[in-house]
Amino acid sequence: MPADELAALEAALAIPERPMNAGQTKRRVEASSVNTALQVRAAEAAFAVGRASRATAFLEAAIGAQDTRRDRVRLGLLHERLAHIR
């Protein structure tokens, strides 16, 4: 059920990130990527249960976390999905 998925994803997103050493930049990038994927899934679940404003907030957070120079295609797809939800 989308409502259960949304609750689980929101709980996962609420877990604070562990502090990392300066030498762990690759791990930080991977954690950011996972967090973005969770935000996109949460946006889809929120939209499925009729919470468009919550879905918009998740997508805006995912867009804000993107590196605009590295993954322009992903950023464009996120903007497209945001426009569809709005």
C-alpha positions in Angstrom: 0.0 0.0 0.0 1.3 3.4 -0.9 0.5 4.9 2.6 2.5 2.2 4.3 5.4 2.7 1.9 5.3 6.5 2.5 5.4 5.9 6.3 8.4 3.6 6.0 10.3 5.9 3.6 9.6 8.9 5.9 11.0 6.9 8.8 14.1 6.0 6.8 14.6 9.6 5.8 14.3 10.7 9.4 17.4 8.7 10.4 20.2 11.1 10.9 23.4 10.6 8.9 26.5 9.5 10.7 29.3 12.0 10.8 32.1 11.1 8.5 35.8 11.8 8.3 37.3 14.1 5.7 38.7 11.1 3.8 35.3 9.5 3.3 34.0 11.7 0.5 33.1 8.7 -1.7 30.9 7.3 1.0 29.3 10.7 1.5 28.4 10.8 -2.2 26.9 7.3 -2.0 24.9 8.3 1.0 23.6 11.4 -0.8 22.6 9.3 -3.8 20.7 6.8 -1.6 19.0 9.7 0.2 17.9 11.2 -3.1 16.5 7.9 -4.3 14.5 7.6 -1.0 13.2 11.1 -1.5 12.1 10.3 -5.0 10.3 7.1 -3.9 8.7 9.0 -1.0 7.5 11.6 -3.5 5.9 8.9 -5.7 4.2 7.3 -2.7 3.0 10.6 -1.4 1.5 11.4 -4.8 -0.1 8.0 -4.9 -2.0 8.7 -1.7 -3.1 12.2 -2.8 -0.5 14.3 -0.9 0.7 16.3 -3.8 2.2 19.0 -1.6 4.3 16.4 0.3 5.4 14.9 -3.0 6.5 18.3 -4.2 8.5 18.9 -1.0 10.3 15.5 -1.4 11.1 16.3 -5.0 12.3 19.8 -4.3 14.7 18.4 -1.6 16.0 15.7 -4.1 16.6 18.4 -6.7 18.4 20.6 -4.1 20.7 17.7 -3.3 21.8 17.1 -6.9 25.2 18.2 -8.3 24.1 20.2 -11.3 27.4 19.8 -13.1 27.6 16.0 -12.8 24.1 14.6 -13.4 22.1 16.9 -15.6 20.0 14.1 -17.1 18.9 13.0 -13.6 18.2 16.6 -12.6 16.1 17.2 -15.8 14.0 14.1 -15.0 13.4 15.2 -11.5 12.3 18.6 -12.7 10.0 16.9 -15.2 8.4 14.8 -12.5 8.0 17.9 -10.3 6.2 19.7 -13.1 3.9 16.7 -13.6 3.0 16.6 -9.9 2.4 20.4 -9.7 
